[in-house]
């Protein structure tokens, strides 16, 4: 009989293959929940997994299908690594259901061979032998690159996320510009330099033949990145941490993360090598993958950093799905104050990529009226749109015109 670790690993792999972001951290939390609850029936086991492995409504359907396949006796959990299984019809979960499969399910399991959804049983052994001789290379997929660049971060494996992080580190980071108080001589200038023009007119008997004009110089505008690292944002937070590292070093940006509290990461990311920076980040963010207090985190940012100059005239990028466990009205108050301080506010919500997405979540609905640019940033290509929105922040901030 297989041990608990093997069962949990197979169940997590089946969820990941079906498109649910069952990261190693979530699988660990599920195992800890099972050990703590010690479920006596299928219903208790189902809810222990649902509260630790799902983060949105779309995940529930995938979770139900895979749970039925693994724990209701539709397929053998030991065969989940061979490929994605056929989706099973959802079954009722009465509180008295036993963890053991009933005899009818066992008979069905023995008589029904496990197969990959894209091949017949006869072809499966051939495909497996070919895979053993010539394993697929993720590097090849990235070099061809369209597949990985379009894929949602939440559906990527750890190896794919590492490769995406490598691509993110190579993104060109162009800071937004702002007009400086200083000016320089320029043939396209609009302001006449009277002193220089009069001085040069001495060469032409006092006649100002050559009118010298000046143009205001541009300077980089400050960029502030604030990322949500709560449980629902975990698959995206790791990628945006790499983006923060590059922005801090290339743009002198300010970096913050929050879950239940706000943590400033700028000095950790600005010094040392990437591995050292990430280790310091993990040591100083104990609330990573915790709950979400967007309003409280933004209020803390405004009180301790924003009003002291960090947010004044800056391009502020907030990465969050908008889930708030406190009063959403606090988010609205904080965003109103932030919009008055900042030059341009960009909100990145990976949930926006969903086809029928509507910003109805309390925190997102409260924040949206004060957002200038609303993007998804759920994939590598969408991340490039985020970078373009940062670099193209206009000199005059305008209200967001399009939400969908």
C-alpha positions in Angstrom: 0.0 0.0 0.0 1.4 3.4 -1.0 2.2 5.9 1.8 0.7 9.3 2.3 3.5 11.2 0.6 3.2 9.1 -2.6 -0.5 9.7 -2.7 -0.3 13.4 -2.2 2.5 13.7 -4.8 0.4 11.8 -7.4 -2.7 13.9 -6.6 -0.7 17.1 -6.9 0.8 16.1 -10.2 -2.6 15.2 -11.5 -4.0 18.6 -10.5 -1.0 20.4 -12.1 -1.4 18.4 -15.4 -5.0 19.4 -15.5 -4.1 23.1 -15.3 -4.6 23.9 -11.6 -1.5 25.6 -10.0 -0.8 22.9 -7.4 2.6 24.3 -6.4 4.9 22.5 -3.9 3.9 24.9 -1.2 0.2 24.2 -1.7 0.8 20.5 -1.7 2.7 20.8 1.5 -0.2 22.7 3.1 -2.6 20.0 1.9 -0.5 17.3 3.5 -0.3 19.2 6.7 -4.0 19.7 6.7 -4.7 16.0 6.2 -2.3 15.1 9.1 -4.0 17.7 11.3 -7.6 16.8 10.4 -7.2 13.1 10.1 -10.2 12.8 7.8 -12.6 9.8 8.4 -14.5 10.2 5.2 -14.2 11.4 1.6 -16.1 14.7 2.4 -13.6 15.7 5.0 -10.7 14.9 2.7 -12.3 16.8 -0.1 -12.7 20.0 1.9 -9.2 19.8 3.3 -7.9 19.8 -0.2 -10.2 22.4 -1.6 -9.3 25.1 1.0 -5.6 24.5 0.6 -5.3 23.8 -3.2 -7.8 26.2 -4.9 -7.7 30.0 -5.0 -10.5 31.0 -7.3 -13.9 29.8 -8.7 -12.3 28.4 -11.9 -10.1 26.1 -9.9 -13.0 24.3 -8.2 -14.2 22.5 -11.4 -10.7 21.1 -12.2 -10.2 20.1 -8.5 -13.6 18.3 -8.4 -12.8 16.2 -11.5 -9.3 15.2 -10.4 -10.5 14.5 -6.8 -13.1 12.1 -8.2 -10.6 10.4 -10.4 -8.0 9.9 -7.6 -10.1 9.3 -4.4 -13.4 8.0 -5.7 -11.9 5.1 -7.5 -12.4 6.2 -11.1 -8.6 5.8 -11.9 -5.6 4.5 -10.0 -3.7 7.4 -8.4 -0.5 5.6 -9.3 -1.2 6.2 -13.0 -1.6 10.0 -12.8 2.0 10.7 -13.8 1.6 9.1 -17.2 -0.6 11.9 -18.5 -3.9 13.7 -18.1 -6.9 11.5 -17.4 -10.3 11.8 -18.9 -12.4 14.2 -16.8 -14.8 12.3 -14.6 -18.4 13.2 -13.8 -18.7 14.9 -10.5 -20.1 12.7 -7.7 -22.0 13.6 -4.6 -20.0 13.8 -1.5 -22.1 12.7 1.4 -20.6 13.0 4.9 -20.9 9.3 5.4 -18.8 8.3 2.3 -16.0 6.0 3.2 -12.4 6.6 2.1 -12.3 3.2 0.6 -13.7 2.7 -2.9 -16.8 0.5 -3.1 -16.6 -2.9 -4.8 -18.3 -1.6 -8.0 -15.7 1.1 -8.4 -12.9 -1.4 -7.8 -14.3 -3.6 -10.4 -14.6 -0.7 -12.8 -11.1 0.3 -12.0 -9.7 -3.2 -12.7 -11.6 -3.6 -16.0 -10.8 -0.1 -17.3 -7.2 0.4 -18.4 -5.6 3.7 -17.5 -4.7 5.6 -20.7 -3.5 9.0 -21.8 -6.2 11.3 -23.1 -4.3 11.8 -26.4 -3.4 8.1 -27.2 -4.8 4.6 -27.3 -3.6 1.9 -24.9 -1.6 0.3 -27.7 0.2 3.5 -28.5 1.0 4.3 -24.9 3.9 1.9 -24.4 5.4 3.2 -27.6 5.1 6.8 -26.5 6.6 6.0 -23.1 9.6 4.2 -24.6 10.2 7.1 -26.9 10.0 9.5 -24.0 12.5 7.4 -22.0 15.0 7.4 -25.0 14.5 11.1 -25.9 13.1 13.2 -23.0 11.5 16.5 -24.0 13.6 19.6 -23.3 12.1 22.6 -21.8 14.9 24.7 -23.2 13.8 23.8 -26.7 10.2 24.9 -25.8 11.5 28.2 -24.6 13.7 28.7 -27.6 10.8 28.1 -29.9 9.1 30.2 -27.2 5.6 31.1 -28.2 4.1 28.3 -26.1 5.8 29.3 -22.9 5.4 33.1 -23.5 1.7 32.7 -23.8 1.2 30.3 -20.9 -0.4 31.5 -17.7 2.1 31.6 -14.8 -0.3 29.7 -12.6 -0.2 26.8 -15.0 3.6 26.5 -15.2 5.7 24.0 -13.4 8.6 25.0 -11.3 11.1 24.3 -14.1 9.0 26.4 -16.5 8.8 29.3 -13.9 12.6 29.2 -13.6 13.0 29.5 -17.4 10.4 32.3 -17.5 12.4 34.1 -14.6 15.5 33.9 -16.9 13.5 35.5 -19.7 12.2 38.2 -17.3 15.7 39.0 -16.2 16.5 39.9 -19.8 13.6 42.2 -20.4 14.6 45.8 -21.4 13.7 48.1 -18.5 13.0 51.6 -19.8 12.0 54.1 -17.1 9.2 56.6 -17.6 10.4 60.2 -18.2 9.5 63.5 -16.6 10.5 67.0 -17.6 13.3 68.4 -15.5 13.7 72.0 -14.3 16.9 72.3 -16.2 17.0 73.0 -19.9 19.6 72.5 -22.7 20.3 74.2 -26.0 18.3 72.3 -28.7 17.4 73.2 -32.3 13.8 72.0 -31.5 13.5 74.1 -28.4 10.6 76.4 -27.7 12.1 78.8 -25.3 14.5 81.6 -26.5 17.7 81.8 -24.6 18.0 85.6 -24.4 21.4 85.8 -22.8 23.1 83.5 -25.3 21.2 85.1 -28.3 22.4 88.7 -27.3 25.9 87.5 -26.7 26.1 85.9 -30.1 24.6 89.0 -31.8 27.8 90.9 -31.0 29.4 89.0 -33.9 26.8 90.4 -36.3 26.9 94.1 -35.3 24.1 93.6 -32.7 21.7 92.0 -35.1 20.4 88.7 -33.6 20.7 86.6 -36.8 21.0 83.4 -34.9 18.2 82.9 -32.3 19.3 80.3 -29.7 16.5 78.2 -28.2 16.4 75.8 -25.3 14.5 72.7 -24.5 13.7 71.2 -21.1 15.6 68.1 -20.2 14.0 64.8 -19.4 14.8 62.9 -16.3 13.8 59.3 -15.2 10.6 59.2 -13.1 10.6 57.2 -9.9 9.0 53.7 -10.1 7.4 52.0 -7.1 6.4 48.3 -7.3 4.0 46.9 -4.7 3.3 43.1 -5.1 0.7 40.9 -3.4 2.4 37.7 -2.1 -0.6 36.1 -0.4 -1.7 32.6 -1.1 -4.0 33.4 -4.1 -1.1 35.3 -5.8 1.7 32.8 -5.1 2.3 31.5 -8.7 2.6 35.1 -9.9 4.5 36.5 -7.0 7.7 34.5 -7.7 7.9 35.9 -11.3 7.3 39.4 -10.2 10.0 39.1 -7.6 12.4 38.6 -10.4 11.0 41.7 -12.1 11.4 43.7 -8.9 15.1 42.6 -8.7 15.7 43.9 -12.2 13.8 47.2 -11.7 15.6 48.0 -8.4 19.0 47.5 -10.0 18.3 49.1 -13.4 15.8 51.9 -12.5 16.6 52.5 -8.8 12.9 51.5 -8.2 11.3 51.0 -4.8 10.0 47.5 -4.1 7.4 46.4 -1.5 5.5 43.2 -0.9 2.5 42.5 1.3 0.1 39.8 2.4 -1.0 40.6 6.0 1.6 43.3 6.4 3.8 45.5 4.2 7.5 44.7 3.8 10.1 46.9 2.0 12.5 44.9 -0.1 14.5 47.6 -1.8 17.7 47.3 0.2 17.6 43.5 0.1 17.3 43.4 -3.7 19.7 46.2 -4.4 22.8 44.5 -2.8 24.5 41.2 -3.5 23.8 38.5 -6.0 20.3 37.3 -6.9 20.5 34.2 -4.7 21.6 36.3 -1.7 18.8 38.8 -2.4 16.1 36.1 -2.6 17.4 34.5 0.6 17.1 37.8 2.4 13.6 38.3 1.0 12.4 34.9 2.3 13.9 35.7 5.7 12.1 39.0 6.1 8.7 38.1 4.7 7.1 35.6 7.2 3.6 36.4 5.9 4.4 35.0 2.4 1.4 33.0 1.1 -0.7 34.3 4.0 -3.9 36.2 4.0 -4.5 39.5 2.1 -4.9 42.9 3.7 -4.6 45.3 0.8 -6.1 48.3 2.5 -4.0 48.0 5.6 -0.8 47.5 3.5 -1.5 50.5 1.3 -2.3 52.7 4.4 1.1 51.6 5.9 2.8 52.4 2.6 1.3 55.9 2.5 2.0 56.6 6.2 5.6 55.4 6.3 6.9 55.9 2.7 4.4 57.5 0.3 3.8 60.8 2.0 7.5 61.1 2.8 8.3 61.4 -0.9 8.5 57.9 -2.3 5.1 58.1 -4.1 5.1 61.8 -5.0 5.2 62.1 -8.7 6.0 58.4 -9.1 4.6 55.6 -11.3 3.1 53.2 -8.8 2.6 49.6 -10.0 0.3 47.4 -7.7 0.2 43.6 -8.5 -2.8 42.0 -6.8 -5.9 40.1 -7.6 -8.0 42.4 -5.4 -9.1 39.8 -2.8 -9.5 41.6 0.5 -10.3 40.0 3.9 -10.9 43.3 5.6 -13.4 46.1 4.7 -13.0 47.0 1.0 -13.8 50.6 1.9 -10.3 51.0 3.4 -8.9 50.0 0.0 -10.9 52.8 -1.7 -9.7 55.4 0.9 -6.0 54.3 0.4 -6.3 54.4 -3.4 -7.8 57.8 -3.4 -4.9 59.2 -1.3 -2.4 57.3 -3.5 -3.9 58.7 -6.7 -3.4 62.2 -5.4 0.3 61.6 -4.6 1.3 59.4 -7.6 1.7 60.5 -11.1 0.3 57.3 -12.6 -1.2 54.2 -11.0 -0.9 50.9 -12.8 -2.8 47.9 -11.4 -1.8 44.4 -12.5 -4.4 41.7 -11.9 -3.8 38.2 -13.4 -7.5 37.3 -13.1 -8.3 39.9 -15.7 -7.0 37.5 -18.4 -10.1 35.3 -17.8 -12.6 35.6 -20.7 -15.6 36.6 -18.6 -13.7 38.5 -15.9 -15.6 41.3 -14.2 -14.0 43.4 -11.4 -16.6 42.5 -8.8 -14.3 41.5 -5.9 -14.6 44.0 -3.1 -11.0 45.2 -3.0 -10.7 45.4 -6.8 -14.1 47.2 -7.2 -13.0 49.8 -4.6 -9.6 50.4 -6.1 -10.5 50.6 -9.8 -11.9 54.2 -10.0 -8.5 55.4 -8.9 -6.4 53.3 -11.4 -5.0 54.9 -14.5 -4.0 51.7 -16.3 -5.4 48.2 -15.7 -3.6 45.2 -17.2 -3.4 41.4 -16.6 0.3 40.5 -16.5 -0.6 36.8 -16.3 2.0 35.6 -18.8 5.4 36.6 -20.2 3.8 38.4 -23.2 1.4 40.1 -20.8 4.3 41.1 -18.6 5.8 42.9 -21.6 2.6 45.0 -21.7 3.2 45.9 -18.1 6.7 47.1 -18.9 5.3 49.1 -21.8 2.7 50.7 -19.6 5.4 51.7 -17.1 7.8 53.2 -19.7 4.9 55.0 -21.6 3.3 56.6 -18.6 2.4 60.0 -20.0 3.5 63.4 -18.6 -0.1 64.1 -17.7 -1.9 61.3 -15.9 -5.3 60.5 -17.3 -8.2 58.4 -15.9 -8.4 54.9 -17.2 -10.7 54.7 -20.2 -11.1 51.0 -20.7 -11.6 48.3 -18.1 -12.4 45.2 -20.1 
